């Protein structure tokens, strides 16, 4: 694993609130600079450090199996709180938090139901619905696609929300759906290679393009790179998940579901510093500005006025309760 130590930014101060606070953050696998949720989380901890004078430790896990020993080592060294970034850390956080019940943990982008874990969950189906609206208003062929890494309940729910968004915008648009792998409980492999297999994802994208799809929404971690590259090669379009990818793939990525990480991480640290330590779960969606769609300098030229109006109208209707999204994790089989 790669360890990053962030030096003290301001002079050491006398803490009048939490006297024993040594935050640590375990970054999502990959690299510190390109993992989608890492940068804003690091910025939040850095901001807290600059305001309070507290040192913090940032640790880079390079593989999923490293999460558990990394979290355990930080807990043993009395870091508090220990912040875990990314849904893949859920099993490790659950196991380590049980071993260290007095250590507060923060789970970003997932839920661990333990009294010493504060969870930040995102209603990503709301963002997926908007991606469906974007796809239906962008396609010229009236064929759009979805590629997921594994056929898990989460990916199924996102795919279903996307389909609902497509049909909400244009009931005549056809949808092609593919997943790259099978979850463990359905007999799939125990490794996570489908989340980091751009070649396989690219092949699936090519198959969908061959079936005349011209827009694909991809939820496949680092495998999504294969879809971006294939779309660029064939002059087609992609919708991304978790963070704005339009700067990395201008002219290819139309827009993305973005998750706001900075505010919940900073707010938790500030609350703990003031002895308002929280556990439980907060759910962030469009209304809380925890989830949104990306619109900025690298993609606004790809967003027509018609698209922008349709997406923002759907966003407003979701917030106001005029649109109800069917979540397959709660309501069973997808209606589309």
Secondary structure, 3 states (H helix, E strand, C coil): CEEEEECCCCCCCCCCCCCCCECEEEECCCCCCCCCCHHHHHHHHHHHHHHHCCCEEEEECCCCCHHHHHHHHHHHCCCECEEEECHHHHHHHHHHHHHCCCCCEEEECCCCCCCCEEEEEECHHHHHHHHHHHHHHHCCCCEEEEEEEECCHHHHHHHHHHHHHHHHHCCCCEEEEEEEECCHHHCCCCCCHHHHCHHHHHHHHHHHHHCCCCEEEEECHHHHHHHHHHHHHCCCEEEECCCCCCCCCCCCEEEEEEECCHHHHHHHHHHHHCCCCCCEEEEECCCCCCEEECCCCCCHHHCCHHHHHHHHHHHHHHHCCCCCCCCHHHHCCCCC
